[in-house]
Amino acid sequence: MSSQPSDPAEAGYVLPAPDPRLQAGHAAVRDAIGRPGRTLLDVRSRDEYRGERFWPSGGLEPGGRAGHVPSAVHQPIDGLYDERGAFLQTAALRGVFSSTDLDGGDELITYCTIGGRACTAWFVLTYLIGRDGVRVYDGSWAEWGRMADVPVEQD
C-alpha cells in the first residue's frame, strides 16, 4: 500500500476505423427511405415515433422536429427482458420483433433517439436472433430531428 498516486502504464492501442457493416450515417438512412431491400427500424416509444415528443422525457429540443424517418417501421423494444433483467429466450425475442422480417435478406438500420436503444436492438437482432445485415444509425433522432434538409413524418 502507498498513499502516493501511481502512474498508469502506457498503452499503444489504436482504435480501428468505423465499420460500415455495423454503423450507418445519415446519408445511408436518407438513401434507405422507401428503398426496396432496406428497412429502417424505429425502436423508440409510440409517442416519439408519432411526433408527440422529441426526447423520451418529453423535453423540447430547440430547432428540433419530432416525428420519424419516412418509411420507417415502428418496432419499440419494450419487453426484451424477463423479471430478472435478462434477455428473453430467442422465440420470445422473435415475437417482440414481429413486425420485422427476421429471416429475410433486407438490410435493417435501427435508430432511436441517441443510439442506445438502437444498439440494444442491433445486439438482440444480430447475436440473439441471428439476423444478418443489421446496422445502427448512431446519430439517431438527436441528429436527424435537428437537420433542416431531411424529411420528417408525423402520425
NUNU-877611 format. One record per residue: residue number from 1; residue in three letters; y, z, x of N, C-alpha, C in turn. Coordinates in nm, 3 decimals. Example, Ala and Ser with C-alpha at 12.3 -4.5 7.8 and 13.67 -1.06 7.14 Angstrom:
<atoms>
n->1, res->Ala, n.v->-0.569, n.w->0.780, n.u->1.319, ca.v->-0.450, ca.w->0.780, ca.u->1.230, c.v->-0.330, c.w->0.780, c.u->1.320
n->2, res->Ser, n.v->-0.225, n.w->0.708, n.u->1.285, ca.v->-0.106, ca.w->0.714, ca.u->1.367, c.v->0.003, c.w->0.787, c.u->1.290
</atoms>
This chain:
<atoms>
n->1, res->Met, n.v->-0.117, n.w->0.000, n.u->0.083, ca.v->0.000, ca.w->0.000, ca.u->0.000, c.v->0.123, c.w->0.000, c.u->0.088
n->2, res->Ser, n.v->0.225, n.w->-0.066, n.u->0.031, ca.v->0.351, ca.w->-0.071, ca.u->0.103, c.v->0.464, c.w->-0.079, c.u->0.001
n->3, res->Ser, n.v->0.576, n.w->-0.024, n.u->0.035, ca.v->0.693, ca.w->-0.034, ca.u->-0.051, c.v->0.777, c.w->-0.157, c.u->-0.015
n->4, res->Gln, n.v->0.735, n.w->-0.230, n.u->0.087, ca.v->0.806, ca.w->-0.350, ca.u->0.130, c.v->0.756, c.w->-0.471, c.u->0.051
n->5, res->Pro, n.v->0.850, n.w->-0.555, n.u->0.004, ca.v->0.805, ca.w->-0.677, ca.u->-0.066, c.v->0.732, c.w->-0.771, c.u->0.030
n->6, res->Ser, n.v->0.633, n.w->-0.838, n.u->-0.021, ca.v->0.560, ca.w->-0.934, ca.u->0.063, c.v->0.613, c.w->-1.074, c.u->0.038
n->7, res->Asp, n.v->0.602, n.w->-1.157, n.u->0.139, ca.v->0.641, ca.w->-1.297, ca.u->0.125, c.v->0.521, c.w->-1.376, c.u->0.074
n->8, res->Pro, n.v->0.538, n.w->-1.455, n.u->-0.029, ca.v->0.425, ca.w->-1.534, ca.u->-0.079, c.v->0.384, c.w->-1.639, c.u->0.024
n->9, res->Ala, n.v->0.256, n.w->-1.671, n.u->0.023, ca.v->0.206, ca.w->-1.774, ca.u->0.114, c.v->0.261, c.w->-1.910, c.u->0.072
n->10, res->Glu, n.v->0.292, n.w->-1.990, n.u->0.171, ca.v->0.343, ca.w->-2.123, ca.u->0.145, c.v->0.230, c.w->-2.211, c.u->0.091
n->11, res->Ala, n.v->0.263, n.w->-2.297, n.u->-0.005, ca.v->0.163, ca.w->-2.387, ca.u->-0.063, c.v->0.213, c.w->-2.530, c.u->-0.051
n->12, res->Gly, n.v->0.121, n.w->-2.622, n.u->-0.054, ca.v->0.156, ca.w->-2.763, ca.u->-0.040, c.v->0.111, c.w->-2.847, c.u->-0.158
n->13, res->Tyr, n.v->0.105, n.w->-2.787, n.u->-0.276, ca.v->0.058, ca.w->-2.861, ca.u->-0.393, c.v->0.167, c.w->-2.956, c.u->-0.442
n->14, res->Val, n.v->0.131, n.w->-3.081, n.u->-0.464, ca.v->0.224, ca.w->-3.181, ca.u->-0.514, c.v->0.181, c.w->-3.217, c.u->-0.656
n->15, res->Leu, n.v->0.274, n.w->-3.208, n.u->-0.749, ca.v->0.242, ca.w->-3.242, ca.u->-0.887, c.v->0.221, c.w->-3.393, c.u->-0.899
n->16, res->Pro, n.v->0.118, n.w->-3.434, n.u->-0.973, ca.v->0.097, ca.w->-3.577, ca.u->-0.992, c.v->0.199, c.w->-3.634, c.u->-1.091
n->17, res->Ala, n.v->0.210, n.w->-3.764, n.u->-1.094, ca.v->0.298, ca.w->-3.831, ca.u->-1.191, c.v->0.241, c.w->-3.812, c.u->-1.331
n->18, res->Pro, n.v->0.325, n.w->-3.819, n.u->-1.434, ca.v->0.274, ca.w->-3.808, ca.u->-1.571, c.v->0.166, c.w->-3.913, c.u->-1.597
n->19, res->Asp, n.v->0.066, n.w->-3.875, n.u->-1.673, ca.v->-0.046, ca.w->-3.964, ca.u->-1.704, c.v->-0.018, c.w->-4.032, c.u->-1.838
n->20, res->Pro, n.v->0.006, n.w->-4.164, n.u->-1.839, ca.v->0.037, ca.w->-4.233, ca.u->-1.965, c.v->-0.079, c.w->-4.234, c.u->-2.064
n->21, res->Arg, n.v->-0.199, n.w->-4.196, n.u->-2.019, ca.v->-0.312, ca.w->-4.187, ca.u->-2.113, c.v->-0.303, c.w->-4.060, c.u->-2.195
n->22, res->Leu, n.v->-0.219, n.w->-3.964, n.u->-2.153, ca.v->-0.207, ca.w->-3.836, ca.u->-2.222, c.v->-0.073, c.w->-3.817, c.u->-2.290
n->23, res->Gln, n.v->0.032, n.w->-3.872, n.u->-2.233, ca.v->0.168, ca.w->-3.849, ca.u->-2.278, c.v->0.229, c.w->-3.977, c.u->-2.332
n->24, res->Ala, n.v->0.302, n.w->-3.965, n.u->-2.443, ca.v->0.375, ca.w->-4.079, ca.u->-2.499, c.v->0.523, c.w->-4.041, c.u->-2.506
n->25, res->Gly, n.v->0.608, n.w->-4.130, n.u->-2.462, ca.v->0.752, ca.w->-4.109, ca.u->-2.472, c.v->0.806, c.w->-4.168, c.u->-2.601
n->26, res->His, n.v->0.937, n.w->-4.155, n.u->-2.621, ca.v->0.996, ca.w->-4.203, ca.u->-2.745, c.v->0.982, c.w->-4.355, c.u->-2.760
n->27, res->Ala, n.v->0.979, n.w->-4.430, n.u->-2.651, ca.v->0.963, ca.w->-4.575, ca.u->-2.662, c.v->0.824, c.w->-4.610, c.u->-2.716
n->28, res->Ala, n.v->0.722, n.w->-4.537, n.u->-2.672, ca.v->0.586, ca.w->-4.560, ca.u->-2.724, c.v->0.577, c.w->-4.524, c.u->-2.871
n->29, res->Val, n.v->0.647, n.w->-4.418, n.u->-2.912, ca.v->0.647, ca.w->-4.379, ca.u->-3.053, c.v->0.717, c.w->-4.486, c.u->-3.136
n->30, res->Arg, n.v->0.831, n.w->-4.532, n.u->-3.089, ca.v->0.903, ca.w->-4.637, ca.u->-3.162, c.v->0.815, c.w->-4.762, c.u->-3.177
n->31, res->Asp, n.v->0.744, n.w->-4.796, n.u->-3.070, ca.v->0.657, ca.w->-4.913, ca.u->-3.071, c.v->0.537, c.w->-4.896, c.u->-3.166
n->32, res->Ala, n.v->0.498, n.w->-4.772, n.u->-3.191, ca.v->0.381, ca.w->-4.745, ca.u->-3.275, c.v->0.412, c.w->-4.746, c.u->-3.425
n->33, res->Ile, n.v->0.540, n.w->-4.741, n.u->-3.462, ca.v->0.576, ca.w->-4.733, ca.u->-3.604, c.v->0.521, c.w->-4.854, c.u->-3.679
n->34, res->Gly, n.v->0.435, n.w->-4.825, n.u->-3.775, ca.v->0.380, ca.w->-4.929, ca.u->-3.861, c.v->0.289, c.w->-5.029, c.u->-3.792
n->35, res->Arg, n.v->0.252, n.w->-5.003, n.u->-3.671, ca.v->0.172, ca.w->-5.099, ca.u->-3.594, c.v->0.023, c.w->-5.072, c.u->-3.612
n->36, res->Pro, n.v->-0.053, n.w->-5.173, n.u->-3.650, ca.v->-0.198, ca.w->-5.155, ca.u->-3.661, c.v->-0.258, c.w->-5.112, c.u->-3.527
n->37, res->Gly, n.v->-0.355, n.w->-5.022, n.u->-3.535, ca.v->-0.421, ca.w->-4.975, ca.u->-3.414, c.v->-0.354, c.w->-4.853, c.u->-3.354
n->38, res->Arg, n.v->-0.242, n.w->-4.808, n.u->-3.412, ca.v->-0.173, ca.w->-4.688, ca.u->-3.362, c.v->-0.136, c.w->-4.601, c.u->-3.481
n->39, res->Thr, n.v->-0.166, n.w->-4.474, n.u->-3.469, ca.v->-0.134, ca.w->-4.379, ca.u->-3.575, c.v->-0.049, c.w->-4.267, c.u->-3.518
n->40, res->Leu, n.v->0.064, n.w->-4.243, n.u->-3.582, ca.v->0.150, ca.w->-4.130, ca.u->-3.547, c.v->0.106, c.w->-4.013, c.u->-3.635
n->41, res->Leu, n.v->0.080, n.w->-3.901, n.u->-3.572, ca.v->0.026, ca.w->-3.784, ca.u->-3.642, c.v->0.126, c.w->-3.670, c.u->-3.633
n->42, res->Asp, n.v->0.194, n.w->-3.641, n.u->-3.743, ca.v->0.293, ca.w->-3.535, ca.u->-3.751, c.v->0.220, c.w->-3.407, c.u->-3.791
n->43, res->Val, n.v->0.213, n.w->-3.311, n.u->-3.700, ca.v->0.136, ca.w->-3.189, ca.u->-3.725, c.v->0.224, c.w->-3.071, c.u->-3.765
n->44, res->Arg, n.v->0.348, n.w->-3.097, n.u->-3.805, ca.v->0.440, ca.w->-2.991, ca.u->-3.845, c.v->0.411, c.w->-2.945, c.u->-3.989
n->45, res->Ser, n.v->0.488, n.w->-2.849, n.u->-4.033, ca.v->0.474, ca.w->-2.798, ca.u->-4.169, c.v->0.523, c.w->-2.901, c.u->-4.270
n->46, res->Arg, n.v->0.489, n.w->-2.878, n.u->-4.396, ca.v->0.531, ca.w->-2.966, ca.u->-4.505, c.v->0.684, c.w->-2.975, c.u->-4.512
n->47, res->Asp, n.v->0.752, n.w->-2.861, n.u->-4.501, ca.v->0.898, ca.w->-2.860, ca.u->-4.509, c.v->0.962, c.w->-2.939, c.u->-4.396
n->48, res->Glu, n.v->0.906, n.w->-2.929, n.u->-4.277, ca.v->0.960, ca.w->-3.005, ca.u->-4.164, c.v->0.938, c.w->-3.154, c.u->-4.187
n->49, res->Tyr, n.v->0.818, n.w->-3.191, n.u->-4.226, ca.v->0.784, ca.w->-3.331, ca.u->-4.248, c.v->0.873, c.w->-3.393, c.u->-4.357
n->50, res->Arg, n.v->0.894, n.w->-3.321, n.u->-4.465, ca.v->0.972, ca.w->-3.372, ca.u->-4.578, c.v->1.122, c.w->-3.379, c.u->-4.548
n->51, res->Gly, n.v->1.165, n.w->-3.315, n.u->-4.439, ca.v->1.307, ca.w->-3.318, ca.u->-4.404, c.v->1.386, c.w->-3.203, c.u->-4.462
n->52, res->Glu, n.v->1.316, n.w->-3.098, n.u->-4.505, ca.v->1.384, ca.w->-2.982, ca.u->-4.561, c.v->1.429, c.w->-2.884, c.u->-4.454
n->53, res->Arg, n.v->1.379, n.w->-2.902, n.u->-4.333, ca.v->1.423, ca.w->-2.818, ca.u->-4.221, c.v->1.399, c.w->-2.894, c.u->-4.091
n->54, res->Phe, n.v->1.485, n.w->-2.868, n.u->-3.993, ca.v->1.471, ca.w->-2.930, ca.u->-3.861, c.v->1.378, c.w->-2.848, c.u->-3.774
n->55, res->Trp, n.v->1.409, n.w->-2.718, n.u->-3.763, ca.v->1.327, ca.w->-2.625, ca.u->-3.683, c.v->1.231, c.w->-2.552, c.u->-3.775
n->56, res->Pro, n.v->1.117, n.w->-2.508, n.u->-3.725, ca.v->1.024, ca.w->-2.432, ca.u->-3.809, c.v->1.088, c.w->-2.308, c.u->-3.872
n->57, res->Ser, n.v->1.184, n.w->-2.250, n.u->-3.802, ca.v->1.251, ca.w->-2.129, ca.u->-3.851, c.v->1.349, c.w->-2.159, c.u->-3.964
n->58, res->Gly, n.v->1.381, n.w->-2.285, n.u->-3.982, ca.v->1.482, ca.w->-2.322, ca.u->-4.080, c.v->1.621, c.w->-2.331, c.u->-4.020
n->59, res->Gly, n.v->1.632, n.w->-2.305, n.u->-3.889, ca.v->1.761, ca.w->-2.315, ca.u->-3.821, c.v->1.814, c.w->-2.457, c.u->-3.823
n->60, res->Leu, n.v->1.944, n.w->-2.470, n.u->-3.815, ca.v->2.008, ca.w->-2.601, ca.u->-3.814, c.v->2.018, c.w->-2.653, c.u->-3.672
n->61, res->Glu, n.v->2.028, n.w->-2.783, n.u->-3.660, ca.v->2.044, ca.w->-2.847, ca.u->-3.530, c.v->2.169, c.w->-2.934, c.u->-3.538
n->62, res->Pro, n.v->2.278, n.w->-2.895, n.u->-3.473, ca.v->2.399, ca.w->-2.978, ca.u->-3.476, c.v->2.368, c.w->-3.120, c.u->-3.428
n->63, res->Gly, n.v->2.401, n.w->-3.216, n.u->-3.509, ca.v->2.376, ca.w->-3.356, ca.u->-3.474, c.v->2.233, c.w->-3.400, c.u->-3.494
n->64, res->Gly, n.v->2.147, n.w->-3.311, n.u->-3.540, ca.v->2.007, ca.w->-3.345, ca.u->-3.561, c.v->1.980, c.w->-3.389, c.u->-3.704
n->65, res->Arg, n.v->1.880, n.w->-3.473, n.u->-3.720, ca.v->1.839, ca.w->-3.518, ca.u->-3.853, c.v->1.698, c.w->-3.466, c.u->-3.879
n->66, res->Ala, n.v->1.676, n.w->-3.414, n.u->-3.997, ca.v->1.544, ca.w->-3.367, ca.u->-4.035, c.v->1.467, c.w->-3.480, c.u->-4.102
n->67, res->Gly, n.v->1.336, n.w->-3.473, n.u->-4.096, ca.v->1.251, ca.w->-3.575, ca.u->-4.158, c.v->1.131, c.w->-3.602, c.u->-4.070
n->68, res->His, n.v->1.082, n.w->-3.726, n.u->-4.075, ca.v->0.966, ca.w->-3.763, ca.u->-3.993, c.v->0.980, c.w->-3.907, c.u->-3.945
n->69, res->Val, n.v->0.899, n.w->-3.941, n.u->-3.846, ca.v->0.897, ca.w->-4.077, ca.u->-3.794, c.v->0.834, c.w->-4.167, c.u->-3.901
n->70, res->Pro, n.v->0.896, n.w->-4.281, n.u->-3.933, ca.v->0.837, ca.w->-4.370, ca.u->-4.033, c.v->0.692, c.w->-4.405, c.u->-3.999
n->71, res->Ser, n.v->0.610, n.w->-4.410, n.u->-4.100, ca.v->0.466, ca.w->-4.442, ca.u->-4.096, c.v->0.381, c.w->-4.328, c.u->-4.043
n->72, res->Ala, n.v->0.442, n.w->-4.214, n.u->-4.007, ca.v->0.364, ca.w->-4.101, ca.u->-3.956, c.v->0.276, c.w->-4.043, c.u->-4.066
n->73, res->Val, n.v->0.155, n.w->-4.007, n.u->-4.029, ca.v->0.062, ca.w->-3.939, ca.u->-4.119, c.v->0.089, c.w->-3.790, c.u->-4.106
n->74, res->His, n.v->0.105, n.w->-3.723, n.u->-4.219, ca.v->0.129, ca.w->-3.579, ca.u->-4.215, c.v->-0.005, c.w->-3.506, c.u->-4.210
n->75, res->Gln, n.v->-0.026, n.w->-3.430, n.u->-4.103, ca.v->-0.150, ca.w->-3.357, ca.u->-4.084, c.v->-0.119, c.w->-3.222, c.u->-4.023
n->76, res->Pro, n.v->-0.076, n.w->-3.124, n.u->-4.106, ca.v->-0.046, ca.w->-2.992, ca.u->-4.049, c.v->-0.170, c.w->-2.931, c.u->-3.985
n->77, res->Ile, n.v->-0.150, n.w->-2.854, n.u->-3.882, ca.v->-0.266, ca.w->-2.797, ca.u->-3.811, c.v->-0.293, c.w->-2.652, c.u->-3.850
n->78, res->Asp, n.v->-0.250, n.w->-2.615, n.u->-3.969, ca.v->-0.285, ca.w->-2.483, ca.u->-4.020, c.v->-0.437, c.w->-2.476, c.u->-4.037
n->79, res->Gly, n.v->-0.493, n.w->-2.362, n.u->-4.013, ca.v->-0.635, ca.w->-2.344, ca.u->-4.038, c.v->-0.728, c.w->-2.386, c.u->-3.926
n->80, res->Leu, n.v->-0.680, n.w->-2.387, n.u->-3.802, ca.v->-0.765, ca.w->-2.423, ca.u->-3.688, c.v->-0.848, c.w->-2.305, c.u->-3.636
n->81, res->Tyr, n.v->-0.809, n.w->-2.183, n.u->-3.676, ca.v->-0.865, ca.w->-2.063, ca.u->-3.615, c.v->-0.941, c.w->-1.978, c.u->-3.717
n->82, res->Asp, n.v->-1.040, n.w->-1.906, n.u->-3.667, ca.v->-1.111, ca.w->-1.811, ca.u->-3.753, c.v->-1.038, c.w->-1.677, c.u->-3.752
n->83, res->Glu, n.v->-1.095, n.w->-1.577, n.u->-3.817, ca.v->-1.030, ca.w->-1.446, ca.u->-3.829, c.v->-1.013, c.w->-1.374, c.u->-3.696
n->84, res->Arg, n.v->-1.088, n.w->-1.416, n.u->-3.592, ca.v->-1.075, ca.w->-1.356, ca.u->-3.459, c.v->-0.973, c.w->-1.428, c.u->-3.373
n->85, res->Gly, n.v->-0.923, n.w->-1.543, n.u->-3.423, ca.v->-0.828, ca.w->-1.622, ca.u->-3.345, c.v->-0.893, c.w->-1.729, c.u->-3.261
n->86, res->Ala, n.v->-1.025, n.w->-1.747, n.u->-3.276, ca.v->-1.098, ca.w->-1.852, ca.u->-3.204, c.v->-1.094, c.w->-1.982, c.u->-3.286
n->87, res->Phe, n.v->-1.106, n.w->-2.093, n.u->-3.217, ca.v->-1.111, ca.w->-2.220, ca.u->-3.289, c.v->-1.234, c.w->-2.224, c.u->-3.379
n->88, res->Leu, n.v->-1.220, n.w->-2.290, n.u->-3.493, ca.v->-1.332, ca.w->-2.308, ca.u->-3.585, c.v->-1.437, c.w->-2.398, c.u->-3.523
n->89, res->Gln, n.v->-1.553, n.w->-2.404, n.u->-3.585, ca.v->-1.659, ca.w->-2.494, ca.u->-3.541, c.v->-1.615, c.w->-2.639, c.u->-3.564
n->90, res->Thr, n.v->-1.676, n.w->-2.732, n.u->-3.494, ca.v->-1.637, ca.w->-2.873, ca.u->-3.497, c.v->-1.634, c.w->-2.930, c.u->-3.639
n->91, res->Ala, n.v->-1.734, n.w->-2.901, n.u->-3.720, ca.v->-1.738, ca.w->-2.955, ca.u->-3.856, c.v->-1.617, c.w->-2.910, c.u->-3.937
n->92, res->Ala, n.v->-1.580, n.w->-2.783, n.u->-3.922, ca.v->-1.463, ca.w->-2.732, ca.u->-3.994, c.v->-1.334, c.w->-2.793, c.u->-3.939
n->93, res->Leu, n.v->-1.326, n.w->-2.813, n.u->-3.809, ca.v->-1.208, ca.w->-2.877, ca.u->-3.750, c.v->-1.194, c.w->-3.020, c.u->-3.798
n->94, res->Arg, n.v->-1.305, n.w->-3.089, n.u->-3.813, ca.v->-1.301, ca.w->-3.226, ca.u->-3.867, c.v->-1.242, c.w->-3.224, c.u->-4.008
n->95, res->Gly, n.v->-1.272, n.w->-3.118, n.u->-4.084, ca.v->-1.216, ca.w->-3.104, ca.u->-4.217, c.v->-1.066, c.w->-3.083, c.u->-4.215
n->96, res->Val, n.v->-1.017, n.w->-3.007, n.u->-4.117, ca.v->-0.873, ca.w->-2.985, ca.u->-4.104, c.v->-0.803, c.w->-3.119, c.u->-4.081
n->97, res->Phe, n.v->-0.864, n.w->-3.206, n.u->-4.002, ca.v->-0.806, ca.w->-3.337, ca.u->-3.970, c.v->-0.860, c.w->-3.447, c.u->-4.061
n->98, res->Ser, n.v->-0.884, n.w->-3.414, n.u->-4.187, ca.v->-0.948, ca.w->-3.507, ca.u->-4.281, c.v->-0.865, c.w->-3.632, c.u->-4.309
n->99, res->Ser, n.v->-0.733, n.w->-3.625, n.u->-4.292, ca.v->-0.650, ca.w->-3.744, ca.u->-4.319, c.v->-0.641, c.w->-3.836, c.u->-4.198
n->100, res->Thr, n.v->-0.715, n.w->-3.804, n.u->-4.093, ca.v->-0.712, ca.w->-3.880, ca.u->-3.968, c.v->-0.846, c.w->-3.949, c.u->-3.949
n->101, res->Asp, n.v->-0.842, n.w->-4.073, n.u->-3.901, ca.v->-0.966, ca.w->-4.143, ca.u->-3.869, c.v->-1.020, c.w->-4.087, c.u->-3.738
n->102, res->Leu, n.v->-1.117, n.w->-3.999, n.u->-3.748, ca.v->-1.169, ca.w->-3.930, ca.u->-3.630, c.v->-1.273, c.w->-4.010, c.u->-3.554
n->103, res->Asp, n.v->-1.327, n.w->-4.113, n.u->-3.614, ca.v->-1.432, ca.w->-4.190, ca.u->-3.549, c.v->-1.388, c.w->-4.331, c.u->-3.511
n->104, res->Gly, n.v->-1.265, n.w->-4.364, n.u->-3.540, ca.v->-1.215, ca.w->-4.498, ca.u->-3.511, c.v->-1.163, c.w->-4.511, c.u->-3.369
n->105, res->Gly, n.v->-1.114, n.w->-4.628, n.u->-3.340, ca.v->-1.064, ca.w->-4.656, ca.u->-3.206, c.v->-0.914, c.w->-4.663, c.u->-3.197
n->106, res->Asp, n.v->-0.844, n.w->-4.636, n.u->-3.309, ca.v->-0.698, ca.w->-4.639, ca.u->-3.306, c.v->-0.645, c.w->-4.533, c.u->-3.209
n->107, res->Glu, n.v->-0.532, n.w->-4.564, n.u->-3.150, ca.v->-0.463, ca.w->-4.465, ca.u->-3.068, c.v->-0.395, c.w->-4.367, c.u->-3.162
n->108, res->Leu, n.v->-0.404, n.w->-4.238, n.u->-3.131, ca.v->-0.334, ca.w->-4.134, ca.u->-3.205, c.v->-0.225, c.w->-4.076, c.u->-3.116
n->109, res->Ile, n.v->-0.105, n.w->-4.062, n.u->-3.171, ca.v->0.003, ca.w->-3.996, ca.u->-3.100, c.v->0.045, c.w->-3.877, c.u->-3.184
n->110, res->Thr, n.v->0.026, n.w->-3.757, n.u->-3.132, ca.v->0.062, ca.w->-3.636, ca.u->-3.204, c.v->0.204, c.w->-3.595, c.u->-3.169
n->111, res->Tyr, n.v->0.273, n.w->-3.537, n.u->-3.267, ca.v->0.404, ca.w->-3.478, ca.u->-3.239, c.v->0.429, c.w->-3.363, c.u->-3.334
n->112, res->Cys, n.v->0.520, n.w->-3.275, n.u->-3.294, ca.v->0.559, ca.w->-3.161, ca.u->-3.377, c.v->0.709, c.w->-3.142, c.u->-3.359
n->113, res->Thr, n.v->0.754, n.w->-3.024, n.u->-3.323, ca.v->0.897, ca.w->-3.002, ca.u->-3.301, c.v->0.931, c.w->-3.002, c.u->-3.153
n->114, res->Ile, n.v->0.858, n.w->-2.924, n.u->-3.073, ca.v->0.886, ca.w->-2.922, ca.u->-2.929, c.v->0.763, c.w->-2.954, c.u->-2.845
n->115, res->Gly, n.v->0.652, n.w->-2.987, n.u->-2.908, ca.v->0.532, ca.w->-3.028, ca.u->-2.835, c.v->0.418, c.w->-2.929, c.u->-2.834
n->116, res->Gly, n.v->0.441, n.w->-2.803, n.u->-2.868, ca.v->0.335, ca.w->-2.702, ca.u->-2.862, c.v->0.223, c.w->-2.727, c.u->-2.961
n->117, res->Arg, n.v->0.257, n.w->-2.746, n.u->-3.088, ca.v->0.154, ca.w->-2.774, ca.u->-3.189, c.v->0.090, c.w->-2.911, c.u->-3.164
n->118, res->Ala, n.v->0.169, n.w->-3.005, n.u->-3.114, ca.v->0.114, ca.w->-3.138, ca.u->-3.083, c.v->0.011, c.w->-3.128, c.u->-2.971
n->119, res->Cys, n.v->0.035, n.w->-3.043, n.u->-2.872, ca.v->-0.061, ca.w->-3.022, ca.u->-2.763, c.v->-0.187, c.w->-2.954, c.u->-2.814
n->120, res->Thr, n.v->-0.171, n.w->-2.859, n.u->-2.906, ca.v->-0.288, ca.w->-2.795, ca.u->-2.965, c.v->-0.371, c.w->-2.898, c.u->-3.040
n->121, res->Ala, n.v->-0.305, n.w->-2.983, n.u->-3.118, ca.v->-0.376, ca.w->-3.088, ca.u->-3.191, c.v->-0.447, c.w->-3.182, c.u->-3.092
n->122, res->Trp, n.v->-0.378, n.w->-3.219, n.u->-2.983, ca.v->-0.439, ca.w->-3.305, ca.u->-2.882, c.v->-0.565, c.w->-3.240, c.u->-2.826
n->123, res->Phe, n.v->-0.558, n.w->-3.111, n.u->-2.792, ca.v->-0.673, ca.w->-3.041, ca.u->-2.736, c.v->-0.789, c.w->-3.040, c.u->-2.835
n->124, res->Val, n.v->-0.762, n.w->-3.005, n.u->-2.959, ca.v->-0.868, ca.w->-2.999, ca.u->-3.061, c.v->-0.929, c.w->-3.138, c.u->-3.082
n->125, res->Leu, n.v->-0.844, n.w->-3.237, n.u->-3.099, ca.v->-0.895, ca.w->-3.373, ca.u->-3.123, c.v->-0.974, c.w->-3.425, c.u->-3.004
n->126, res->Thr, n.v->-0.923, n.w->-3.403, n.u->-2.884, ca.v->-0.985, ca.w->-3.458, ca.u->-2.763, c.v->-1.109, c.w->-3.381, c.u->-2.720
n->127, res->Tyr, n.v->-1.097, n.w->-3.250, n.u->-2.707, ca.v->-1.204, ca.w->-3.170, ca.u->-2.648, c.v->-1.300, c.w->-3.106, c.u->-2.746
n->128, res->Leu, n.v->-1.253, n.w->-3.070, n.u->-2.863, ca.v->-1.342, ca.w->-3.003, ca.u->-2.957, c.v->-1.405, c.w->-3.099, c.u->-3.056
n->129, res->Ile, n.v->-1.331, n.w->-3.204, n.u->-3.095, ca.v->-1.385, ca.w->-3.305, ca.u->-3.186, c.v->-1.441, c.w->-3.424, c.u->-3.109
n->130, res->Gly, n.v->-1.388, n.w->-3.451, n.u->-2.990, ca.v->-1.438, ca.w->-3.561, ca.u->-2.909, c.v->-1.374, c.w->-3.695, c.u->-2.938
n->131, res->Arg, n.v->-1.251, n.w->-3.694, n.u->-2.988, ca.v->-1.180, ca.w->-3.817, ca.u->-3.023, c.v->-1.114, c.w->-3.875, c.u->-2.899
n->132, res->Asp, n.v->-1.135, n.w->-4.003, n.u->-2.874, ca.v->-1.070, ca.w->-4.072, ca.u->-2.762, c.v->-0.936, c.w->-4.127, c.u->-2.807
n->133, res->Gly, n.v->-0.851, n.w->-4.160, n.u->-2.711, ca.v->-0.726, ca.w->-4.229, ca.u->-2.738, c.v->-0.619, c.w->-4.144, c.u->-2.803
n->134, res->Val, n.v->-0.612, n.w->-4.016, n.u->-2.769, ca.v->-0.509, ca.w->-3.928, ca.u->-2.825, c.v->-0.404, c.w->-3.900, c.u->-2.718
n->135, res->Arg, n.v->-0.277, n.w->-3.915, n.u->-2.756, ca.v->-0.166, ca.w->-3.883, ca.u->-2.666, c.v->-0.069, c.w->-3.790, c.u->-2.737
n->136, res->Val, n.v->0.015, n.w->-3.725, n.u->-2.661, ca.v->0.114, ca.w->-3.632, ca.u->-2.714, c.v->0.254, c.w->-3.687, c.u->-2.689
n->137, res->Tyr, n.v->0.334, n.w->-3.690, n.u->-2.794, ca.v->0.477, ca.w->-3.719, ca.u->-2.776, c.v->0.542, c.w->-3.586, c.u->-2.745
n->138, res->Asp, n.v->0.561, n.w->-3.559, n.u->-2.618, ca.v->0.609, ca.w->-3.427, ca.u->-2.577, c.v->0.755, c.w->-3.401, c.u->-2.610
n->139, res->Gly, n.v->0.834, n.w->-3.504, n.u->-2.629, ca.v->0.972, ca.w->-3.484, ca.u->-2.674, c.v->0.977, c.w->-3.440, c.u->-2.819
n->140, res->Ser, n.v->0.879, n.w->-3.483, n.u->-2.894, ca.v->0.860, ca.w->-3.449, ca.u->-3.035, c.v->0.991, c.w->-3.454, c.u->-3.114
n->141, res->Trp, n.v->0.996, n.w->-3.379, n.u->-3.224, ca.v->1.111, ca.w->-3.390, ca.u->-3.313, c.v->1.240, c.w->-3.341, c.u->-3.250
n->142, res->Ala, n.v->1.232, n.w->-3.246, n.u->-3.157, ca.v->1.352, ca.w->-3.197, ca.u->-3.090, c.v->1.425, c.w->-3.312, c.u->-3.021
n->143, res->Glu, n.v->1.352, n.w->-3.411, n.u->-2.973, ca.v->1.414, ca.w->-3.529, ca.u->-2.912, c.v->1.445, c.w->-3.634, c.u->-3.020
n->144, res->Trp, n.v->1.342, n.w->-3.673, n.u->-3.097, ca.v->1.356, ca.w->-3.782, ca.u->-3.194, c.v->1.466, c.w->-3.753, c.u->-3.297
n->145, res->Gly, n.v->1.468, n.w->-3.632, n.u->-3.350, ca.v->1.564, ca.w->-3.597, ca.u->-3.454, c.v->1.708, c.w->-3.594, c.u->-3.407
n->146, res->Arg, n.v->1.729, n.w->-3.593, n.u->-3.278, ca.v->1.866, ca.w->-3.594, ca.u->-3.222, c.v->1.909, c.w->-3.732, c.u->-3.176
n->147, res->Met, n.v->1.818, n.w->-3.827, n.u->-3.175, ca.v->1.852, ca.w->-3.962, ca.u->-3.128, c.v->1.913, c.w->-4.041, c.u->-3.244
n->148, res->Ala, n.v->2.034, n.w->-4.093, n.u->-3.226, ca.v->2.105, ca.w->-4.161, ca.u->-3.334, c.v->2.049, c.w->-4.299, c.u->-3.366
n->149, res->Asp, n.v->1.980, n.w->-4.361, n.u->-3.273, ca.v->1.939, ca.w->-4.500, ca.u->-3.290, c.v->1.792, c.w->-4.517, c.u->-3.329
n->150, res->Val, n.v->1.728, n.w->-4.412, n.u->-3.380, ca.v->1.588, ca.w->-4.421, ca.u->-3.420, c.v->1.577, c.w->-4.398, c.u->-3.571
n->151, res->Pro, n.v->1.479, n.w->-4.460, n.u->-3.635, ca.v->1.464, ca.w->-4.441, ca.u->-3.780, c.v->1.404, c.w->-4.305, c.u->-3.814
n->152, res->Val, n.v->1.450, n.w->-4.247, n.u->-3.924, ca.v->1.402, ca.w->-4.120, ca.u->-3.975, c.v->1.378, c.w->-4.136, c.u->-4.125
n->153, res->Glu, n.v->1.264, n.w->-4.088, n.u->-4.172, ca.v->1.236, ca.w->-4.088, ca.u->-4.316, c.v->1.232, c.w->-3.946, c.u->-4.368
n->154, res->Gln, n.v->1.271, n.w->-3.931, n.u->-4.493, ca.v->1.260, ca.w->-3.802, ca.u->-4.563, c.v->1.188, c.w->-3.826, c.u->-4.694
n->155, res->Asp, n.v->1.114, n.w->-3.725, n.u->-4.739, ca.v->1.047, ca.w->-3.734, ca.u->-4.869, c.v->1.125, c.w->-3.656, c.u->-4.971
</atoms>
